[in-house]
Amino acid sequence: MRVSRQAKYSVVLLPADNLASHEWCSLWGVVSLLDPRPSILVYTLKSNSRMWASVLAAGGFDVITTPFSYEKFSDALLSAEDDFNRRIAP
């Protein structure tokens, strides 16, 4: 996977359902090493408290469940971006 080291990503969306475990961990590892680290939103068909707790413990921002409305997705994205901006503010 190629990720531009010069670009600044404020939010990254990661799928929880369609990747094998090793692919998901690899992808998470690449994203979490970006500097500054973006807010990580995980999306899934079915969420539970264990998944949500695991994502937060690993440094993710939130888990959103699909299908989601435009409003729900927009709110989650804006909240994640606000979190990123607060973390990088001097």
N, CA, C and O atoms as a GROMACS GRO file, in nm:
protein
  360
    1MET      N    1   0.084  -0.117   0.000
    1MET     CA    2   0.000   0.000   0.000
    1MET      C    3   0.089   0.124   0.000
    1MET      O    4   0.183   0.134   0.079
    2ARG      N    5   0.058   0.218  -0.089
    2ARG     CA    6   0.132   0.343  -0.095
    2ARG      C    7   0.049   0.454  -0.033
    2ARG      O    8  -0.068   0.474  -0.068
    3VAL      N    9   0.109   0.526   0.059
    3VAL     CA   10   0.044   0.640   0.123
    3VAL      C   11   0.140   0.756   0.110
    3VAL      O   12   0.258   0.744   0.145
    4SER      N   13   0.091   0.867   0.061
    4SER     CA   14   0.176   0.985   0.048
    4SER      C   15   0.218   1.034   0.185
    4SER      O   16   0.134   1.059   0.271
    5ARG      N   17   0.347   1.048   0.205
    5ARG     CA   18   0.399   1.096   0.334
    5ARG      C   19   0.391   1.249   0.343
    5ARG      O   20   0.406   1.306   0.451
    6GLN      N   21   0.367   1.314   0.229
    6GLN     CA   22   0.361   1.460   0.231
    6GLN      C   23   0.219   1.512   0.250
    6GLN      O   24   0.200   1.627   0.291
    7ALA      N   25   0.122   1.430   0.222
    7ALA     CA   26  -0.018   1.472   0.238
    7ALA      C   27  -0.056   1.463   0.385
    7ALA      O   28  -0.001   1.384   0.461
    8LYS      N   29  -0.150   1.545   0.423
    8LYS     CA   30  -0.202   1.542   0.560
    8LYS      C   31  -0.347   1.496   0.552
    8LYS      O   32  -0.431   1.562   0.493
    9TYR      N   33  -0.374   1.381   0.612
    9TYR     CA   34  -0.508   1.324   0.613
    9TYR      C   35  -0.571   1.351   0.748
    9TYR      O   36  -0.514   1.315   0.851
   10SER      N   37  -0.687   1.414   0.750
   10SER     CA   38  -0.751   1.443   0.879
   10SER      C   39  -0.837   1.327   0.926
   10SER      O   40  -0.848   1.303   1.046
   11VAL      N   41  -0.899   1.256   0.833
   11VAL     CA   42  -0.987   1.142   0.868
   11VAL      C   43  -0.961   1.029   0.770
   11VAL      O   44  -0.946   1.050   0.650
   12VAL      N   45  -0.958   0.908   0.824
   12VAL     CA   46  -0.946   0.788   0.740
   12VAL      C   47  -1.062   0.696   0.776
   12VAL      O   48  -1.090   0.673   0.894
   13LEU      N   49  -1.130   0.645   0.674
   13LEU     CA   50  -1.238   0.548   0.692
   13LEU      C   51  -1.184   0.408   0.667
   13LEU      O   52  -1.126   0.382   0.562
   14LEU      N   53  -1.203   0.320   0.762
   14LEU     CA   54  -1.157   0.182   0.746
   14LEU      C   55  -1.276   0.087   0.755
   14LEU      O   56  -1.358   0.098   0.845
   15PRO      N   57  -1.285  -0.008   0.660
   15PRO     CA   58  -1.392  -0.107   0.667
   15PRO      C   59  -1.359  -0.216   0.768
   15PRO      O   60  -1.244  -0.261   0.775
   16ALA      N   61  -1.456  -0.258   0.844
   16ALA     CA   62  -1.432  -0.366   0.940
   16ALA      C   63  -1.474  -0.501   0.884
   16ALA      O   64  -1.432  -0.604   0.937
   17ASP      N   65  -1.555  -0.503   0.779
   17ASP     CA   66  -1.616  -0.628   0.735
   17ASP      C   67  -1.550  -0.696   0.617
   17ASP      O   68  -1.554  -0.819   0.609
   18ASN      N   69  -1.490  -0.624   0.526
   18ASN     CA   70  -1.449  -0.682   0.399
   18ASN      C   71  -1.300  -0.712   0.386
   18ASN      O   72  -1.253  -0.741   0.276
   19LEU      N   73  -1.228  -0.704   0.494
   19LEU     CA   74  -1.085  -0.734   0.489
   19LEU      C   75  -1.053  -0.852   0.580
   19LEU      O   76  -1.114  -0.868   0.685
   20ALA      N   77  -0.958  -0.933   0.537
   20ALA     CA   78  -0.910  -1.039   0.625
   20ALA      C   79  -0.841  -0.975   0.744
   20ALA      O   80  -0.794  -0.862   0.736
   21SER      N   81  -0.834  -1.047   0.854
   21SER     CA   82  -0.778  -0.993   0.978
   21SER      C   83  -0.638  -0.937   0.959
   21SER      O   84  -0.608  -0.828   1.008
   22HIS      N   85  -0.552  -1.009   0.887
   22HIS     CA   86  -0.414  -0.962   0.868
   22HIS      C   87  -0.410  -0.837   0.780
   22HIS      O   88  -0.326  -0.749   0.801
   23GLU      N   89  -0.501  -0.828   0.681
   23GLU     CA   90  -0.507  -0.708   0.597
   23GLU      C   91  -0.553  -0.588   0.678
   23GLU      O   92  -0.501  -0.477   0.664
   24TRP      N   93  -0.652  -0.611   0.764
   24TRP     CA   94  -0.706  -0.503   0.845
   24TRP      C   95  -0.600  -0.450   0.941
   24TRP      O   96  -0.583  -0.329   0.956
   25CYS      N   97  -0.528  -0.540   1.005
   25CYS     CA   98  -0.422  -0.499   1.098
   25CYS      C   99  -0.311  -0.425   1.025
   25CYS      O  100  -0.258  -0.326   1.077
   26SER      N  101  -0.276  -0.470   0.907
   26SER     CA  102  -0.173  -0.404   0.827
   26SER      C  103  -0.217  -0.263   0.789
   26SER      O  104  -0.140  -0.168   0.801
   27LEU      N  105  -0.340  -0.251   0.743
   27LEU     CA  106  -0.394  -0.121   0.706
   27LEU      C  107  -0.398  -0.027   0.826
   27LEU      O  108  -0.359   0.090   0.815
   28TRP      N  109  -0.444  -0.077   0.939
   28TRP     CA  110  -0.449   0.003   1.062
   28TRP      C  111  -0.308   0.049   1.099
   28TRP      O  112  -0.289   0.164   1.139
   29GLY      N  113  -0.212  -0.039   1.086
   29GLY     CA  114  -0.074  -0.004   1.119
   29GLY      C  115  -0.020   0.109   1.033
   29GLY      O  116   0.046   0.199   1.085
   30VAL      N  117  -0.045   0.104   0.904
   30VAL     CA  118   0.000   0.210   0.813
   30VAL      C  119  -0.064   0.343   0.850
   30VAL      O  120   0.004   0.445   0.860
   31VAL      N  121  -0.194   0.341   0.871
   31VAL     CA  122  -0.267   0.465   0.903
   31VAL      C  123  -0.223   0.522   1.037
   31VAL      O  124  -0.207   0.644   1.050
   32SER      N  125  -0.204   0.437   1.136
   32SER     CA  126  -0.170   0.487   1.269
   32SER      C  127  -0.029   0.544   1.276
   32SER      O  128   0.005   0.615   1.371
   33LEU      N  129   0.055   0.515   1.176
   33LEU     CA  130   0.191   0.569   1.175
   33LEU      C  131   0.202   0.702   1.100
   33LEU      O  132   0.308   0.764   1.098
   34LEU      N  133   0.092   0.746   1.039
   34LEU     CA  134   0.096   0.875   0.970
   34LEU      C  135   0.119   0.987   1.071
   34LEU      O  136   0.072   0.980   1.185
   35ASP      N  137   0.189   1.090   1.029
   35ASP     CA  138   0.217   1.202   1.118
   35ASP      C  139   0.177   1.331   1.048
   35ASP      O  140   0.238   1.369   0.948
   36PRO      N  141   0.078   1.400   1.100
   36PRO     CA  142   0.000   1.370   1.220
   36PRO      C  143  -0.099   1.257   1.194
   36PRO      O  144  -0.147   1.238   1.083
   37ARG      N  145  -0.127   1.181   1.300
   37ARG     CA  146  -0.218   1.066   1.288
   37ARG      C  147  -0.361   1.114   1.266
   37ARG      O  148  -0.412   1.193   1.345
   38PRO      N  149  -0.425   1.067   1.160
   38PRO     CA  150  -0.563   1.108   1.135
   38PRO      C  151  -0.660   1.044   1.235
   38PRO      O  152  -0.627   0.945   1.300
   39SER      N  153  -0.778   1.101   1.244
   39SER     CA  154  -0.885   1.037   1.319
   39SER      C  155  -0.930   0.917   1.236
   39SER      O  156  -0.950   0.928   1.115
   40ILE      N  157  -0.946   0.803   1.301
   40ILE     CA  158  -0.983   0.681   1.230
   40ILE      C  159  -1.128   0.645   1.260
   40ILE      O  160  -1.165   0.621   1.375
   41LEU      N  161  -1.209   0.642   1.154
   41LEU     CA  162  -1.348   0.600   1.163
   41LEU      C  163  -1.357   0.461   1.103
   41LEU      O  164  -1.311   0.438   0.990
   42VAL      N  165  -1.414   0.368   1.176
   42VAL     CA  166  -1.434   0.232   1.127
   42VAL      C  167  -1.582   0.217   1.094
   42VAL      O  168  -1.668   0.255   1.173
   43TYR      N  169  -1.611   0.160   0.976
   43TYR     CA  170  -1.751   0.135   0.943
   43TYR      C  171  -1.775  -0.014   0.927
   43TYR      O  172  -1.688  -0.089   0.880
   44THR      N  173  -1.894  -0.056   0.966
   44THR     CA  174  -1.927  -0.198   0.969
   44THR      C  175  -2.077  -0.219   0.950
   44THR      O  176  -2.156  -0.128   0.971
   45LEU      N  177  -2.114  -0.340   0.910
   45LEU     CA  178  -2.256  -0.374   0.899
   45LEU      C  179  -2.318  -0.398   1.036
   45LEU      O  180  -2.434  -0.362   1.059
   46LYS      N  181  -2.242  -0.458   1.126
   46LYS     CA  182  -2.292  -0.486   1.261
   46LYS      C  183  -2.186  -0.447   1.362
   46LYS      O  184  -2.072  -0.492   1.355
   47SER      N  185  -2.224  -0.364   1.455
   47SER     CA  186  -2.131  -0.319   1.558
   47SER      C  187  -2.177  -0.373   1.693
   47SER      O  188  -2.295  -0.399   1.715
   48ASN      N  189  -2.082  -0.388   1.780
   48ASN     CA  190  -2.115  -0.426   1.918
   48ASN      C  191  -2.018  -0.354   2.010
   48ASN      O  192  -1.922  -0.293   1.965
   49SER      N  193  -2.045  -0.362   2.138
   49SER     CA  194  -1.963  -0.288   2.233
   49SER      C  195  -1.818  -0.337   2.234
   49SER      O  196  -1.727  -0.259   2.259
   50ARG      N  197  -1.796  -0.464   2.206
   50ARG     CA  198  -1.659  -0.517   2.202
   50ARG      C  199  -1.580  -0.455   2.088
   50ARG      O  200  -1.464  -0.415   2.106
   51MET      N  201  -1.641  -0.447   1.969
   51MET     CA  202  -1.573  -0.386   1.855
   51MET      C  203  -1.545  -0.239   1.884
   51MET      O  204  -1.434  -0.190   1.860
   52TRP      N  205  -1.644  -0.168   1.934
   52TRP     CA  206  -1.630  -0.026   1.962
   52TRP      C  207  -1.516  -0.003   2.062
   52TRP      O  208  -1.432   0.085   2.043
   53ALA      N  209  -1.515  -0.083   2.169
   53ALA     CA  210  -1.410  -0.070   2.271
   53ALA      C  211  -1.273  -0.101   2.212
   53ALA      O  212  -1.174  -0.035   2.246
   54SER      N  213  -1.265  -0.201   2.125
   54SER     CA  214  -1.137  -0.237   2.062
   54SER      C  215  -1.084  -0.125   1.973
   54SER      O  216  -0.965  -0.094   1.975
   55VAL      N  217  -1.174  -0.065   1.896
   55VAL     CA  218  -1.134   0.046   1.809
   55VAL      C  219  -1.084   0.164   1.891
   55VAL      O  220  -0.980   0.221   1.860
   56LEU      N  221  -1.157   0.199   1.996
   56LEU     CA  222  -1.114   0.311   2.081
   56LEU      C  223  -0.983   0.280   2.152
   56LEU      O  224  -0.896   0.366   2.162
   57ALA      N  225  -0.967   0.157   2.202
   57ALA     CA  226  -0.844   0.119   2.271
   57ALA      C  227  -0.723   0.124   2.178
   57ALA      O  228  -0.611   0.151   2.222
   58ALA      N  229  -0.746   0.098   2.049
   58ALA     CA  230  -0.637   0.101   1.950
   58ALA      C  231  -0.609   0.242   1.899
   58ALA      O  232  -0.519   0.261   1.817
   59GLY      N  233  -0.685   0.340   1.946
   59GLY     CA  234  -0.661   0.478   1.905
   59GLY      C  235  -0.755   0.528   1.798
   59GLY      O  236  -0.736   0.638   1.746
   60GLY      N  237  -0.856   0.450   1.764
   60GLY     CA  238  -0.955   0.495   1.666
   60GLY      C  239  -1.049   0.599   1.725
   60GLY      O  240  -1.056   0.615   1.847
   61PHE      N  241  -1.119   0.667   1.639
   61PHE     CA  242  -1.211   0.772   1.685
   61PHE      C  243  -1.350   0.718   1.713
   61PHE      O  244  -1.408   0.748   1.817
   62ASP      N  245  -1.406   0.637   1.620
   62ASP     CA  246  -1.543   0.590   1.640
   62ASP      C  247  -1.573   0.476   1.543
   62ASP      O  248  -1.497   0.450   1.449
   63VAL      N  249  -1.684   0.409   1.567
   63VAL     CA  250  -1.737   0.305   1.479
   63VAL      C  251  -1.874   0.351   1.433
   63VAL      O  252  -1.958   0.388   1.515
   64ILE      N  253  -1.897   0.347   1.303
   64ILE     CA  254  -2.030   0.379   1.251
   64ILE      C  255  -2.083   0.257   1.178
   64ILE      O  256  -2.009   0.183   1.113
   65THR      N  257  -2.213   0.237   1.189
   65THR     CA  258  -2.278   0.120   1.133
   65THR      C  259  -2.349   0.156   1.004
   65THR      O  260  -2.423   0.254   0.997
   66THR      N  261  -2.325   0.075   0.900
   66THR     CA  262  -2.391   0.094   0.772
   66THR      C  263  -2.520   0.013   0.771
   66THR      O  264  -2.529  -0.084   0.846
   67PRO      N  265  -2.618   0.046   0.692
   67PRO     CA  266  -2.619   0.166   0.607
   67PRO      C  267  -2.645   0.289   0.693
   67PRO      O  268  -2.722   0.285   0.788
   68PHE      N  269  -2.580   0.397   0.658
   68PHE     CA  270  -2.602   0.519   0.732
   68PHE      C  271  -2.656   0.627   0.640
   68PHE      O  272  -2.632   0.626   0.519
   69SER      N  273  -2.730   0.718   0.700
   69SER     CA  274  -2.786   0.830   0.624
   69SER      C  275  -2.676   0.931   0.596
   69SER      O  276  -2.569   0.928   0.658
   70TYR      N  277  -2.702   1.020   0.505
   70TYR     CA  278  -2.608   1.128   0.476
   70TYR      C  279  -2.580   1.208   0.602
   70TYR      O  280  -2.465   1.243   0.630
   71GLU      N  281  -2.685   1.237   0.680
   71GLU     CA  282  -2.668   1.316   0.803
   71GLU      C  283  -2.580   1.244   0.904
   71GLU      O  284  -2.490   1.304   0.962
   72LYS      N  285  -2.605   1.115   0.924
   72LYS     CA  286  -2.526   1.038   1.021
   72LYS      C  287  -2.380   1.032   0.978
   72LYS      O  288  -2.290   1.051   1.059
   73PHE      N  289  -2.357   1.005   0.850
   73PHE     CA  290  -2.221   0.997   0.799
   73PHE      C  291  -2.152   1.133   0.809
   73PHE      O  292  -2.037   1.142   0.852
   74SER      N  293  -2.223   1.238   0.768
   74SER     CA  294  -2.167   1.373   0.773
   74SER      C  295  -2.132   1.413   0.916
   74SER      O  296  -2.025   1.470   0.940
   75ASP      N  297  -2.220   1.384   1.011
   75ASP     CA  298  -2.193   1.416   1.152
   75ASP      C  299  -2.070   1.343   1.204
   75ASP      O  300  -1.986   1.402   1.272
   76ALA      N  301  -2.059   1.214   1.171
   76ALA     CA  302  -1.944   1.136   1.215
   76ALA      C  303  -1.815   1.189   1.154
   76ALA      O  304  -1.713   1.201   1.223
   77LEU      N  305  -1.819   1.222   1.026
   77LEU     CA  306  -1.702   1.273   0.957
   77LEU      C  307  -1.658   1.409   1.014
   77LEU      O  308  -1.540   1.432   1.037
   78LEU      N  309  -1.754   1.498   1.036
   78LEU     CA  310  -1.721   1.629   1.091
   78LEU      C  311  -1.669   1.619   1.235
   78LEU      O  312  -1.577   1.692   1.272
   79SER      N  313  -1.726   1.530   1.314
   79SER     CA  314  -1.676   1.510   1.450
   79SER      C  315  -1.534   1.456   1.449
   79SER      O  316  -1.450   1.500   1.529
   80ALA      N  317  -1.506   1.363   1.360
   80ALA     CA  318  -1.371   1.308   1.349
   80ALA      C  319  -1.272   1.416   1.304
   80ALA      O  320  -1.160   1.422   1.353
   81GLU      N  321  -1.314   1.499   1.210
   81GLU     CA  322  -1.228   1.607   1.164
   81GLU      C  323  -1.203   1.709   1.275
   81GLU      O  324  -1.091   1.759   1.289
   82ASP      N  325  -1.305   1.741   1.352
   82ASP     CA  326  -1.288   1.832   1.466
   82ASP      C  327  -1.188   1.773   1.567
   82ASP      O  328  -1.104   1.845   1.620
   83ASP      N  329  -1.198   1.643   1.591
   83ASP     CA  330  -1.105   1.577   1.682
   83ASP      C  331  -0.962   1.590   1.630
   83ASP      O  332  -0.871   1.620   1.707
   84PHE      N  333  -0.942   1.567   1.503
   84PHE     CA  334  -0.809   1.579   1.442
   84PHE      C  335  -0.757   1.721   1.458
   84PHE      O  336  -0.642   1.742   1.500
   85ASN      N  337  -0.840   1.819   1.426
   85ASN     CA  338  -0.796   1.959   1.435
   85ASN      C  339  -0.761   1.999   1.578
   85ASN      O  340  -0.667   2.076   1.599
   86ARG      N  341  -0.834   1.949   1.677
   86ARG     CA  342  -0.802   1.977   1.817
   86ARG      C  343  -0.667   1.916   1.856
   86ARG      O  344  -0.588   1.977   1.928
   87ARG      N  345  -0.642   1.795   1.807
   87ARG     CA  346  -0.516   1.727   1.843
   87ARG      C  347  -0.394   1.793   1.782
   87ARG      O  348  -0.287   1.790   1.842
   88ILE      N  349  -0.407   1.853   1.663
   88ILE     CA  350  -0.288   1.911   1.600
   88ILE      C  351  -0.273   2.060   1.627
   88ILE      O  352  -0.173   2.120   1.590
   89ALA      N  353  -0.373   2.120   1.692
   89ALA     CA  354  -0.366   2.264   1.721
   89ALA      C  355  -0.250   2.291   1.817
   89ALA      O  356  -0.227   2.214   1.910
   90PRO      N  357  -0.179   2.400   1.794
   90PRO     CA  358  -0.068   2.432   1.885
   90PRO      C  359  -0.114   2.473   2.022
   90PRO      O  360  -0.032   2.503   2.109
   0.00000   0.00000   0.00000
